[in-house]
Amino acid sequence: MTKAELVAEIAKKSKLSKADAERAINSFVDVAKKTLKKEARLALAGFGTFVVSKRKARKGRNPRTGETIKIKASKVVRFKAGKALKEKL
């Protein structure tokens, strides 16, 4: 599903205009980014939890040349589905 499809579906279900639905989605994304940037977690009951996880530096391999390379440590966002979402799947 694309963002445009999501906006249309939310607008239809909530009886909002598409512009209002898009503003709501954009607001959610902005709040989620700010929350996760603080390395906090974002939990949505019945849906799941977004958390920031740290990856250690590691060695990798360039698939084109086979040469060993160093991969820097990084932060990644992980999602853990909630119980209600798992049951729906």
PDB file of N, CA, C and O in Angstrom, chain B, residues numbered from 101:
ATOM      1  N   MET B 101       0.843  -1.177   0.000  1.00  0.00           N
ATOM      2  CA  MET B 101       0.000   0.000   0.000  1.00  0.00           C
ATOM      3  C   MET B 101       0.887   1.239   0.000  1.00  0.00           C
ATOM      4  O   MET B 101       1.839   1.335   0.775  1.00  0.00           O
ATOM      5  N   THR B 102       0.572   2.163  -0.858  1.00  0.00           N
ATOM      6  CA  THR B 102       1.330   3.409  -0.926  1.00  0.00           C
ATOM      7  C   THR B 102       0.727   4.426   0.034  1.00  0.00           C
ATOM      8  O   THR B 102      -0.354   4.216   0.584  1.00  0.00           O
ATOM      9  N   LYS B 103       1.445   5.534   0.227  1.00  0.00           N
ATOM     10  CA  LYS B 103       0.946   6.581   1.106  1.00  0.00           C
ATOM     11  C   LYS B 103      -0.373   7.141   0.573  1.00  0.00           C
ATOM     12  O   LYS B 103      -1.293   7.400   1.348  1.00  0.00           O
ATOM     13  N   ALA B 104      -0.469   7.328  -0.733  1.00  0.00           N
ATOM     14  CA  ALA B 104      -1.691   7.864  -1.338  1.00  0.00           C
ATOM     15  C   ALA B 104      -2.871   6.922  -1.090  1.00  0.00           C
ATOM     16  O   ALA B 104      -3.979   7.378  -0.811  1.00  0.00           O
ATOM     17  N   GLU B 105      -2.642   5.628  -1.190  1.00  0.00           N
ATOM     18  CA  GLU B 105      -3.695   4.655  -0.929  1.00  0.00           C
ATOM     19  C   GLU B 105      -4.098   4.673   0.550  1.00  0.00           C
ATOM     20  O   GLU B 105      -5.277   4.560   0.883  1.00  0.00           O
ATOM     21  N   LEU B 106      -3.106   4.816   1.428  1.00  0.00           N
ATOM     22  CA  LEU B 106      -3.372   4.897   2.859  1.00  0.00           C
ATOM     23  C   LEU B 106      -4.192   6.136   3.183  1.00  0.00           C
ATOM     24  O   LEU B 106      -5.153   6.060   3.949  1.00  0.00           O
ATOM     25  N   VAL B 107      -3.830   7.265   2.614  1.00  0.00           N
ATOM     26  CA  VAL B 107      -4.576   8.514   2.818  1.00  0.00           C
ATOM     27  C   VAL B 107      -6.020   8.330   2.367  1.00  0.00           C
ATOM     28  O   VAL B 107      -6.945   8.714   3.081  1.00  0.00           O
ATOM     29  N   ALA B 108      -6.217   7.751   1.198  1.00  0.00           N
ATOM     30  CA  ALA B 108      -7.571   7.551   0.669  1.00  0.00           C
ATOM     31  C   ALA B 108      -8.384   6.630   1.580  1.00  0.00           C
ATOM     32  O   ALA B 108      -9.560   6.894   1.833  1.00  0.00           O
ATOM     33  N   GLU B 109      -7.780   5.570   2.065  1.00  0.00           N
ATOM     34  CA  GLU B 109      -8.479   4.621   2.932  1.00  0.00           C
ATOM     35  C   GLU B 109      -8.843   5.247   4.278  1.00  0.00           C
ATOM     36  O   GLU B 109      -9.951   5.049   4.776  1.00  0.00           O
ATOM     37  N   ILE B 110      -7.919   5.997   4.863  1.00  0.00           N
ATOM     38  CA  ILE B 110      -8.198   6.666   6.138  1.00  0.00           C
ATOM     39  C   ILE B 110      -9.276   7.724   5.954  1.00  0.00           C
ATOM     40  O   ILE B 110     -10.166   7.856   6.794  1.00  0.00           O
ATOM     41  N   ALA B 111      -9.202   8.474   4.867  1.00  0.00           N
ATOM     42  CA  ALA B 111     -10.223   9.495   4.593  1.00  0.00           C
ATOM     43  C   ALA B 111     -11.604   8.850   4.471  1.00  0.00           C
ATOM     44  O   ALA B 111     -12.590   9.377   4.988  1.00  0.00           O
ATOM     45  N   LYS B 112     -11.667   7.724   3.795  1.00  0.00           N
ATOM     46  CA  LYS B 112     -12.938   7.030   3.596  1.00  0.00           C
ATOM     47  C   LYS B 112     -13.497   6.488   4.919  1.00  0.00           C
ATOM     48  O   LYS B 112     -14.681   6.655   5.213  1.00  0.00           O
ATOM     49  N   LYS B 113     -12.634   5.839   5.711  1.00  0.00           N
ATOM     50  CA  LYS B 113     -13.095   5.219   6.961  1.00  0.00           C
ATOM     51  C   LYS B 113     -13.443   6.250   8.040  1.00  0.00           C
ATOM     52  O   LYS B 113     -14.364   6.040   8.830  1.00  0.00           O
ATOM     53  N   SER B 114     -12.703   7.366   8.070  1.00  0.00           N
ATOM     54  CA  SER B 114     -12.924   8.362   9.129  1.00  0.00           C
ATOM     55  C   SER B 114     -13.817   9.511   8.679  1.00  0.00           C
ATOM     56  O   SER B 114     -14.129  10.407   9.463  1.00  0.00           O
ATOM     57  N   LYS B 115     -14.225   9.479   7.423  1.00  0.00           N
ATOM     58  CA  LYS B 115     -15.064  10.527   6.846  1.00  0.00           C
ATOM     59  C   LYS B 115     -14.397  11.901   6.926  1.00  0.00           C
ATOM     60  O   LYS B 115     -15.058  12.918   7.135  1.00  0.00           O
ATOM     61  N   LEU B 116     -13.073  11.906   6.756  1.00  0.00           N
ATOM     62  CA  LEU B 116     -12.300  13.148   6.671  1.00  0.00           C
ATOM     63  C   LEU B 116     -12.019  13.429   5.207  1.00  0.00           C
ATOM     64  O   LEU B 116     -12.166  12.550   4.358  1.00  0.00           O
ATOM     65  N   SER B 117     -11.617  14.648   4.916  1.00  0.00           N
ATOM     66  CA  SER B 117     -11.169  14.931   3.559  1.00  0.00           C
ATOM     67  C   SER B 117      -9.793  14.291   3.387  1.00  0.00           C
ATOM     68  O   SER B 117      -9.108  13.991   4.365  1.00  0.00           O
ATOM     69  N   LYS B 118      -9.407  14.089   2.146  1.00  0.00           N
ATOM     70  CA  LYS B 118      -8.080  13.511   1.894  1.00  0.00           C
ATOM     71  C   LYS B 118      -6.982  14.422   2.429  1.00  0.00           C
ATOM     72  O   LYS B 118      -5.963  13.937   2.920  1.00  0.00           O
ATOM     73  N   ALA B 119      -7.176  15.725   2.341  1.00  0.00           N
ATOM     74  CA  ALA B 119      -6.174  16.677   2.837  1.00  0.00           C
ATOM     75  C   ALA B 119      -6.017  16.542   4.350  1.00  0.00           C
ATOM     76  O   ALA B 119      -4.898  16.558   4.863  1.00  0.00           O
ATOM     77  N   ASP B 120      -7.148  16.406   5.072  1.00  0.00           N
ATOM     78  CA  ASP B 120      -7.095  16.237   6.530  1.00  0.00           C
ATOM     79  C   ASP B 120      -6.443  14.907   6.907  1.00  0.00           C
ATOM     80  O   ASP B 120      -5.649  14.841   7.845  1.00  0.00           O
ATOM     81  N   ALA B 121      -6.781  13.859   6.173  1.00  0.00           N
ATOM     82  CA  ALA B 121      -6.198  12.546   6.440  1.00  0.00           C
ATOM     83  C   ALA B 121      -4.689  12.579   6.205  1.00  0.00           C
ATOM     84  O   ALA B 121      -3.929  12.001   6.982  1.00  0.00           O
ATOM     85  N   GLU B 122      -4.255  13.249   5.143  1.00  0.00           N
ATOM     86  CA  GLU B 122      -2.813  13.344   4.866  1.00  0.00           C
ATOM     87  C   GLU B 122      -2.101  14.149   5.948  1.00  0.00           C
ATOM     88  O   GLU B 122      -0.996  13.790   6.354  1.00  0.00           O
ATOM     89  N   ARG B 123      -2.716  15.230   6.421  1.00  0.00           N
ATOM     90  CA  ARG B 123      -2.114  16.006   7.518  1.00  0.00           C
ATOM     91  C   ARG B 123      -1.992  15.153   8.778  1.00  0.00           C
ATOM     92  O   ARG B 123      -0.995  15.240   9.495  1.00  0.00           O
ATOM     93  N   ALA B 124      -2.985  14.345   9.044  1.00  0.00           N
ATOM     94  CA  ALA B 124      -2.945  13.466  10.222  1.00  0.00           C
ATOM     95  C   ALA B 124      -1.812  12.446  10.098  1.00  0.00           C
ATOM     96  O   ALA B 124      -1.083  12.213  11.062  1.00  0.00           O
ATOM     97  N   ILE B 125      -1.663  11.849   8.940  1.00  0.00           N
ATOM     98  CA  ILE B 125      -0.592  10.874   8.726  1.00  0.00           C
ATOM     99  C   ILE B 125       0.765  11.549   8.836  1.00  0.00           C
ATOM    100  O   ILE B 125       1.674  11.020   9.477  1.00  0.00           O
ATOM    101  N   ASN B 126       0.909  12.725   8.210  1.00  0.00           N
ATOM    102  CA  ASN B 126       2.181  13.449   8.284  1.00  0.00           C
ATOM    103  C   ASN B 126       2.514  13.836   9.726  1.00  0.00           C
ATOM    104  O   ASN B 126       3.675  13.787  10.134  1.00  0.00           O
ATOM    105  N   SER B 127       1.499  14.219  10.489  1.00  0.00           N
ATOM    106  CA  SER B 127       1.711  14.560  11.900  1.00  0.00           C
ATOM    107  C   SER B 127       2.174  13.340  12.683  1.00  0.00           C
ATOM    108  O   SER B 127       3.088  13.439  13.502  1.00  0.00           O
ATOM    109  N   PHE B 128       1.554  12.196  12.438  1.00  0.00           N
ATOM    110  CA  PHE B 128       1.964  10.970  13.115  1.00  0.00           C
ATOM    111  C   PHE B 128       3.418  10.629  12.787  1.00  0.00           C
ATOM    112  O   PHE B 128       4.192  10.284  13.680  1.00  0.00           O
ATOM    113  N   VAL B 129       3.784  10.724  11.526  1.00  0.00           N
ATOM    114  CA  VAL B 129       5.151  10.406  11.107  1.00  0.00           C
ATOM    115  C   VAL B 129       6.148  11.356  11.773  1.00  0.00           C
ATOM    116  O   VAL B 129       7.205  10.917  12.227  1.00  0.00           O
ATOM    117  N   ASP B 130       5.832  12.632  11.836  1.00  0.00           N
ATOM    118  CA  ASP B 130       6.717  13.609  12.479  1.00  0.00           C
ATOM    119  C   ASP B 130       6.905  13.309  13.965  1.00  0.00           C
ATOM    120  O   ASP B 130       8.025  13.338  14.476  1.00  0.00           O
ATOM    121  N   VAL B 131       5.801  13.020  14.652  1.00  0.00           N
ATOM    122  CA  VAL B 131       5.878  12.701  16.083  1.00  0.00           C
ATOM    123  C   VAL B 131       6.674  11.405  16.292  1.00  0.00           C
ATOM    124  O   VAL B 131       7.478  11.313  17.220  1.00  0.00           O
ATOM    125  N   ALA B 132       6.453  10.422  15.440  1.00  0.00           N
ATOM    126  CA  ALA B 132       7.181   9.151  15.550  1.00  0.00           C
ATOM    127  C   ALA B 132       8.680   9.369  15.365  1.00  0.00           C
ATOM    128  O   ALA B 132       9.485   8.808  16.108  1.00  0.00           O
ATOM    129  N   LYS B 133       9.056  10.176  14.384  1.00  0.00           N
ATOM    130  CA  LYS B 133      10.479  10.463  14.151  1.00  0.00           C
ATOM    131  C   LYS B 133      11.117  11.137  15.364  1.00  0.00           C
ATOM    132  O   LYS B 133      12.205  10.754  15.794  1.00  0.00           O
ATOM    133  N   LYS B 134      10.432  12.143  15.911  1.00  0.00           N
ATOM    134  CA  LYS B 134      10.977  12.863  17.069  1.00  0.00           C
ATOM    135  C   LYS B 134      11.102  11.936  18.274  1.00  0.00           C
ATOM    136  O   LYS B 134      12.093  11.992  19.003  1.00  0.00           O
ATOM    137  N   THR B 135      10.109  11.093  18.481  1.00  0.00           N
ATOM    138  CA  THR B 135      10.127  10.168  19.608  1.00  0.00           C
ATOM    139  C   THR B 135      11.262   9.162  19.466  1.00  0.00           C
ATOM    140  O   THR B 135      11.992   8.912  20.425  1.00  0.00           O
ATOM    141  N   LEU B 136      11.416   8.590  18.290  1.00  0.00           N
ATOM    142  CA  LEU B 136      12.453   7.582  18.078  1.00  0.00           C
ATOM    143  C   LEU B 136      13.846   8.204  18.065  1.00  0.00           C
ATOM    144  O   LEU B 136      14.819   7.546  18.431  1.00  0.00           O
ATOM    145  N   LYS B 137      13.950   9.460  17.651  1.00  0.00           N
ATOM    146  CA  LYS B 137      15.252  10.130  17.646  1.00  0.00           C
ATOM    147  C   LYS B 137      15.794  10.261  19.065  1.00  0.00           C
ATOM    148  O   LYS B 137      17.005  10.227  19.282  1.00  0.00           O
ATOM    149  N   LYS B 138      14.887  10.410  20.028  1.00  0.00           N
ATOM    150  CA  LYS B 138      15.289  10.490  21.430  1.00  0.00           C
ATOM    151  C   LYS B 138      15.643   9.107  21.978  1.00  0.00           C
ATOM    152  O   LYS B 138      15.932   8.954  23.165  1.00  0.00           O
ATOM    153  N   GLU B 139      15.617   8.117  21.111  1.00  0.00           N
ATOM    154  CA  GLU B 139      15.859   6.715  21.451  1.00  0.00           C
ATOM    155  C   GLU B 139      14.810   6.175  22.409  1.00  0.00           C
ATOM    156  O   GLU B 139      15.082   5.279  23.208  1.00  0.00           O
ATOM    157  N   ALA B 140      13.638   6.717  22.322  1.00  0.00           N
ATOM    158  CA  ALA B 140      12.518   6.226  23.116  1.00  0.00           C
ATOM    159  C   ALA B 140      11.796   5.159  22.303  1.00  0.00           C
ATOM    160  O   ALA B 140      12.163   4.867  21.165  1.00  0.00           O
ATOM    161  N   ARG B 141      10.783   4.594  22.900  1.00  0.00           N
ATOM    162  CA  ARG B 141       9.986   3.633  22.168  1.00  0.00           C
ATOM    163  C   ARG B 141       8.626   4.241  21.916  1.00  0.00           C
ATOM    164  O   ARG B 141       8.175   5.121  22.649  1.00  0.00           O
ATOM    165  N   LEU B 142       7.991   3.771  20.891  1.00  0.00           N
ATOM    166  CA  LEU B 142       6.668   4.244  20.523  1.00  0.00           C
ATOM    167  C   LEU B 142       5.749   3.036  20.501  1.00  0.00           C
ATOM    168  O   LEU B 142       5.853   2.187  19.615  1.00  0.00           O
ATOM    169  N   ALA B 143       4.859   2.955  21.464  1.00  0.00           N
ATOM    170  CA  ALA B 143       3.964   1.811  21.581  1.00  0.00           C
ATOM    171  C   ALA B 143       2.547   2.212  21.213  1.00  0.00           C
ATOM    172  O   ALA B 143       2.025   3.205  21.719  1.00  0.00           O
ATOM    173  N   LEU B 144       1.937   1.451  20.347  1.00  0.00           N
ATOM    174  CA  LEU B 144       0.546   1.655  19.952  1.00  0.00           C
ATOM    175  C   LEU B 144      -0.217   0.399  20.364  1.00  0.00           C
ATOM    176  O   LEU B 144      -0.079  -0.654  19.740  1.00  0.00           O
ATOM    177  N   ALA B 145      -1.016   0.518  21.410  1.00  0.00           N
ATOM    178  CA  ALA B 145      -1.749  -0.633  21.938  1.00  0.00           C
ATOM    179  C   ALA B 145      -2.581  -1.280  20.838  1.00  0.00           C
ATOM    180  O   ALA B 145      -3.278  -0.597  20.087  1.00  0.00           O
ATOM    181  N   GLY B 146      -2.500  -2.587  20.753  1.00  0.00           N
ATOM    182  CA  GLY B 146      -3.253  -3.329  19.751  1.00  0.00           C
ATOM    183  C   GLY B 146      -2.577  -3.386  18.397  1.00  0.00           C
ATOM    184  O   GLY B 146      -3.023  -4.123  17.517  1.00  0.00           O
ATOM    185  N   PHE B 147      -1.517  -2.627  18.211  1.00  0.00           N
ATOM    186  CA  PHE B 147      -0.813  -2.620  16.926  1.00  0.00           C
ATOM    187  C   PHE B 147       0.608  -3.133  17.087  1.00  0.00           C
ATOM    188  O   PHE B 147       0.966  -4.160  16.510  1.00  0.00           O
ATOM    189  N   GLY B 148       1.424  -2.426  17.867  1.00  0.00           N
ATOM    190  CA  GLY B 148       2.798  -2.861  18.060  1.00  0.00           C
ATOM    191  C   GLY B 148       3.664  -1.767  18.636  1.00  0.00           C
ATOM    192  O   GLY B 148       3.183  -0.698  19.012  1.00  0.00           O
ATOM    193  N   THR B 149       4.965  -2.055  18.698  1.00  0.00           N
ATOM    194  CA  THR B 149       5.927  -1.146  19.295  1.00  0.00           C
ATOM    195  C   THR B 149       7.099  -0.919  18.347  1.00  0.00           C
ATOM    196  O   THR B 149       7.652  -1.861  17.779  1.00  0.00           O
ATOM    197  N   PHE B 150       7.465   0.350  18.189  1.00  0.00           N
ATOM    198  CA  PHE B 150       8.653   0.726  17.438  1.00  0.00           C
ATOM    199  C   PHE B 150       9.745   1.039  18.456  1.00  0.00           C
ATOM    200  O   PHE B 150       9.502   1.790  19.400  1.00  0.00           O
ATOM    201  N   VAL B 151      10.946   0.479  18.286  1.00  0.00           N
ATOM    202  CA  VAL B 151      12.062   0.761  19.182  1.00  0.00           C
ATOM    203  C   VAL B 151      13.318   0.986  18.352  1.00  0.00           C
ATOM    204  O   VAL B 151      13.456   0.467  17.245  1.00  0.00           O
ATOM    205  N   VAL B 152      14.239   1.781  18.924  1.00  0.00           N
ATOM    206  CA  VAL B 152      15.527   2.009  18.277  1.00  0.00           C
ATOM    207  C   VAL B 152      16.500   0.990  18.848  1.00  0.00           C
ATOM    208  O   VAL B 152      16.603   0.822  20.063  1.00  0.00           O
ATOM    209  N   SER B 153      17.207   0.316  17.963  1.00  0.00           N
ATOM    210  CA  SER B 153      18.168  -0.701  18.359  1.00  0.00           C
ATOM    211  C   SER B 153      19.532  -0.322  17.796  1.00  0.00           C
ATOM    212  O   SER B 153      19.625   0.299  16.737  1.00  0.00           O
ATOM    213  N   LYS B 154      20.575  -0.697  18.503  1.00  0.00           N
ATOM    214  CA  LYS B 154      21.931  -0.390  18.034  1.00  0.00           C
ATOM    215  C   LYS B 154      22.552  -1.632  17.416  1.00  0.00           C
ATOM    216  O   LYS B 154      22.448  -2.734  17.954  1.00  0.00           O
ATOM    217  N   ARG B 155      23.199  -1.432  16.276  1.00  0.00           N
ATOM    218  CA  ARG B 155      23.956  -2.495  15.623  1.00  0.00           C
ATOM    219  C   ARG B 155      25.428  -2.233  15.858  1.00  0.00           C
ATOM    220  O   ARG B 155      25.895  -1.104  15.705  1.00  0.00           O
ATOM    221  N   LYS B 156      26.148  -3.247  16.222  1.00  0.00           N
ATOM    222  CA  LYS B 156      27.589  -3.105  16.421  1.00  0.00           C
ATOM    223  C   LYS B 156      28.296  -3.037  15.071  1.00  0.00           C
ATOM    224  O   LYS B 156      27.766  -3.476  14.050  1.00  0.00           O
ATOM    225  N   ALA B 157      29.502  -2.477  15.089  1.00  0.00           N
ATOM    226  CA  ALA B 157      30.322  -2.487  13.875  1.00  0.00           C
ATOM    227  C   ALA B 157      30.659  -3.936  13.562  1.00  0.00           C
ATOM    228  O   ALA B 157      30.829  -4.755  14.465  1.00  0.00           O
ATOM    229  N   ARG B 158      30.753  -4.244  12.281  1.00  0.00           N
ATOM    230  CA  ARG B 158      31.041  -5.627  11.906  1.00  0.00           C
ATOM    231  C   ARG B 158      31.758  -5.670  10.567  1.00  0.00           C
ATOM    232  O   ARG B 158      31.877  -4.664   9.868  1.00  0.00           O
ATOM    233  N   LYS B 159      32.227  -6.850  10.233  1.00  0.00           N
ATOM    234  CA  LYS B 159      32.870  -7.039   8.933  1.00  0.00           C
ATOM    235  C   LYS B 159      31.853  -7.586   7.956  1.00  0.00           C
ATOM    236  O   LYS B 159      30.989  -8.386   8.312  1.00  0.00           O
ATOM    237  N   GLY B 160      31.971  -7.143   6.728  1.00  0.00           N
ATOM    238  CA  GLY B 160      31.090  -7.616   5.672  1.00  0.00           C
ATOM    239  C   GLY B 160      31.908  -7.955   4.450  1.00  0.00           C
ATOM    240  O   GLY B 160      33.137  -7.885   4.480  1.00  0.00           O
ATOM    241  N   ARG B 161      31.245  -8.318   3.388  1.00  0.00           N
ATOM    242  CA  ARG B 161      31.941  -8.679   2.169  1.00  0.00           C
ATOM    243  C   ARG B 161      31.280  -7.984   0.993  1.00  0.00           C
ATOM    244  O   ARG B 161      30.060  -8.018   0.836  1.00  0.00           O
ATOM    245  N   ASN B 162      32.107  -7.351   0.167  1.00  0.00           N
ATOM    246  CA  ASN B 162      31.611  -6.724  -1.050  1.00  0.00           C
ATOM    247  C   ASN B 162      31.263  -7.857  -2.014  1.00  0.00           C
ATOM    248  O   ASN B 162      32.149  -8.603  -2.430  1.00  0.00           O
ATOM    249  N   PRO B 163      29.980  -7.999  -2.377  1.00  0.00           N
ATOM    250  CA  PRO B 163      29.602  -9.128  -3.227  1.00  0.00           C
ATOM    251  C   PRO B 163      30.189  -9.068  -4.640  1.00  0.00           C
ATOM    252  O   PRO B 163      30.330 -10.094  -5.305  1.00  0.00           O
ATOM    253  N   ARG B 164      30.522  -7.882  -5.080  1.00  0.00           N
ATOM    254  CA  ARG B 164      31.062  -7.742  -6.432  1.00  0.00           C
ATOM    255  C   ARG B 164      32.523  -8.186  -6.501  1.00  0.00           C
ATOM    256  O   ARG B 164      32.931  -8.873  -7.438  1.00  0.00           O
ATOM    257  N   THR B 165      33.308  -7.781  -5.487  1.00  0.00           N
ATOM    258  CA  THR B 165      34.745  -8.070  -5.529  1.00  0.00           C
ATOM    259  C   THR B 165      35.167  -9.172  -4.566  1.00  0.00           C
ATOM    260  O   THR B 165      36.252  -9.738  -4.703  1.00  0.00           O
ATOM    261  N   GLY B 166      34.307  -9.481  -3.586  1.00  0.00           N
ATOM    262  CA  GLY B 166      34.670 -10.481  -2.589  1.00  0.00           C
ATOM    263  C   GLY B 166      35.569  -9.915  -1.501  1.00  0.00           C
ATOM    264  O   GLY B 166      35.978 -10.644  -0.597  1.00  0.00           O
ATOM    265  N   GLU B 167      35.880  -8.639  -1.572  1.00  0.00           N
ATOM    266  CA  GLU B 167      36.772  -7.982  -0.623  1.00  0.00           C
ATOM    267  C   GLU B 167      36.061  -7.778   0.723  1.00  0.00           C
ATOM    268  O   GLU B 167      34.875  -7.451   0.761  1.00  0.00           O
ATOM    269  N   THR B 168      36.800  -7.976   1.828  1.00  0.00           N
ATOM    270  CA  THR B 168      36.262  -7.753   3.160  1.00  0.00           C
ATOM    271  C   THR B 168      36.233  -6.257   3.441  1.00  0.00           C
ATOM    272  O   THR B 168      37.202  -5.544   3.178  1.00  0.00           O
ATOM    273  N   ILE B 169      35.096  -5.786   3.985  1.00  0.00           N
ATOM    274  CA  ILE B 169      34.953  -4.372   4.300  1.00  0.00           C
ATOM    275  C   ILE B 169      34.463  -4.216   5.738  1.00  0.00           C
ATOM    276  O   ILE B 169      33.906  -5.149   6.317  1.00  0.00           O
ATOM    277  N   LYS B 170      34.674  -3.027   6.309  1.00  0.00           N
ATOM    278  CA  LYS B 170      34.186  -2.738   7.646  1.00  0.00           C
ATOM    279  C   LYS B 170      32.846  -2.022   7.515  1.00  0.00           C
ATOM    280  O   LYS B 170      32.706  -1.081   6.734  1.00  0.00           O
ATOM    281  N   ILE B 171      31.867  -2.478   8.286  1.00  0.00           N
ATOM    282  CA  ILE B 171      30.559  -1.834   8.322  1.00  0.00           C
ATOM    283  C   ILE B 171      30.450  -1.112   9.655  1.00  0.00           C
ATOM    284  O   ILE B 171      30.610  -1.722  10.713  1.00  0.00           O
ATOM    285  N   LYS B 172      30.179   0.183   9.605  1.00  0.00           N
ATOM    286  CA  LYS B 172      30.128   1.001  10.821  1.00  0.00           C
ATOM    287  C   LYS B 172      28.945   0.615  11.702  1.00  0.00           C
ATOM    288  O   LYS B 172      27.957   0.050  11.232  1.00  0.00           O
ATOM    289  N   ALA B 173      29.066   0.931  12.986  1.00  0.00           N
ATOM    290  CA  ALA B 173      27.957   0.754  13.909  1.00  0.00           C
ATOM    291  C   ALA B 173      26.839   1.701  13.483  1.00  0.00           C
ATOM    292  O   ALA B 173      27.101   2.775  12.943  1.00  0.00           O
ATOM    293  N   SER B 174      25.605   1.305  13.726  1.00  0.00           N
ATOM    294  CA  SER B 174      24.478   2.147  13.327  1.00  0.00           C
ATOM    295  C   SER B 174      23.283   1.903  14.238  1.00  0.00           C
ATOM    296  O   SER B 174      23.264   0.972  15.042  1.00  0.00           O
ATOM    297  N   LYS B 175      22.299   2.761  14.087  1.00  0.00           N
ATOM    298  CA  LYS B 175      21.046   2.611  14.806  1.00  0.00           C
ATOM    299  C   LYS B 175      19.974   2.250  13.785  1.00  0.00           C
ATOM    300  O   LYS B 175      19.958   2.783  12.675  1.00  0.00           O
ATOM    301  N   VAL B 176      19.082   1.346  14.164  1.00  0.00           N
ATOM    302  CA  VAL B 176      17.999   0.939  13.274  1.00  0.00           C
ATOM    303  C   VAL B 176      16.688   0.939  14.046  1.00  0.00           C
ATOM    304  O   VAL B 176      16.670   0.765  15.264  1.00  0.00           O
ATOM    305  N   VAL B 177      15.605   1.135  13.331  1.00  0.00           N
ATOM    306  CA  VAL B 177      14.282   1.073  13.944  1.00  0.00           C
ATOM    307  C   VAL B 177      13.744  -0.343  13.741  1.00  0.00           C
ATOM    308  O   VAL B 177      13.775  -0.888  12.637  1.00  0.00           O
ATOM    309  N   ARG B 178      13.263  -0.909  14.813  1.00  0.00           N
ATOM    310  CA  ARG B 178      12.670  -2.243  14.754  1.00  0.00           C
ATOM    311  C   ARG B 178      11.203  -2.142  15.167  1.00  0.00           C
ATOM    312  O   ARG B 178      10.820  -1.277  15.955  1.00  0.00           O
ATOM    313  N   PHE B 179      10.406  -3.033  14.623  1.00  0.00           N
ATOM    314  CA  PHE B 179       8.981  -3.078  14.939  1.00  0.00           C
ATOM    315  C   PHE B 179       8.628  -4.447  15.473  1.00  0.00           C
ATOM    316  O   PHE B 179       8.983  -5.467  14.883  1.00  0.00           O
ATOM    317  N   LYS B 180       7.927  -4.464  16.596  1.00  0.00           N
ATOM    318  CA  LYS B 180       7.445  -5.718  17.160  1.00  0.00           C
ATOM    319  C   LYS B 180       5.934  -5.655  17.161  1.00  0.00           C
ATOM    320  O   LYS B 180       5.340  -4.795  17.811  1.00  0.00           O
ATOM    321  N   ALA B 181       5.311  -6.567  16.431  1.00  0.00           N
ATOM    322  CA  ALA B 181       3.858  -6.575  16.323  1.00  0.00           C
ATOM    323  C   ALA B 181       3.219  -6.901  17.660  1.00  0.00           C
ATOM    324  O   ALA B 181       3.715  -7.750  18.401  1.00  0.00           O
ATOM    325  N   GLY B 182       2.122  -6.231  17.969  1.00  0.00           N
ATOM    326  CA  GLY B 182       1.368  -6.484  19.185  1.00  0.00           C
ATOM    327  C   GLY B 182       0.513  -7.729  19.050  1.00  0.00           C
ATOM    328  O   GLY B 182       0.345  -8.268  17.955  1.00  0.00           O
ATOM    329  N   LYS B 183      -0.017  -8.174  20.159  1.00  0.00           N
ATOM    330  CA  LYS B 183      -0.814  -9.402  20.184  1.00  0.00           C
ATOM    331  C   LYS B 183      -2.014  -9.331  19.251  1.00  0.00           C
ATOM    332  O   LYS B 183      -2.269 -10.276  18.505  1.00  0.00           O
ATOM    333  N   ALA B 184      -2.755  -8.226  19.280  1.00  0.00           N
ATOM    334  CA  ALA B 184      -3.948  -8.089  18.442  1.00  0.00           C
ATOM    335  C   ALA B 184      -3.596  -8.153  16.959  1.00  0.00           C
ATOM    336  O   ALA B 184      -4.323  -8.761  16.173  1.00  0.00           O
ATOM    337  N   LEU B 185      -2.493  -7.531  16.579  1.00  0.00           N
ATOM    338  CA  LEU B 185      -2.069  -7.569  15.167  1.00  0.00           C
ATOM    339  C   LEU B 185      -1.645  -8.976  14.780  1.00  0.00           C
ATOM    340  O   LEU B 185      -1.985  -9.443  13.693  1.00  0.00           O
ATOM    341  N   LYS B 186      -0.925  -9.646  15.630  1.00  0.00           N
ATOM    342  CA  LYS B 186      -0.495 -11.025  15.350  1.00  0.00           C
ATOM    343  C   LYS B 186      -1.700 -11.934  15.137  1.00  0.00           C
ATOM    344  O   LYS B 186      -1.700 -12.786  14.249  1.00  0.00           O
ATOM    345  N   GLU B 187      -2.719 -11.742  15.959  1.00  0.00           N
ATOM    346  CA  GLU B 187      -3.923 -12.580  15.827  1.00  0.00           C
ATOM    347  C   GLU B 187      -4.662 -12.328  14.526  1.00  0.00           C
ATOM    348  O   GLU B 187      -5.270 -13.245  13.975  1.00  0.00           O
ATOM    349  N   LYS B 188      -4.619 -11.091  14.023  1.00  0.00           N
ATOM    350  CA  LYS B 188      -5.289 -10.761  12.756  1.00  0.00           C
ATOM    351  C   LYS B 188      -4.567 -11.369  11.555  1.00  0.00           C
ATOM    352  O   LYS B 188      -5.182 -11.647  10.525  1.00  0.00           O
ATOM    353  N   LEU B 189      -3.257 -11.572  11.699  1.00  0.00           N
ATOM    354  CA  LEU B 189      -2.474 -12.125  10.600  1.00  0.00           C
ATOM    355  C   LEU B 189      -2.643 -13.622  10.574  1.00  0.00           C
ATOM    356  O   LEU B 189      -2.065 -14.294   9.720  1.00  0.00           O
TER     357      LEU B 189
END
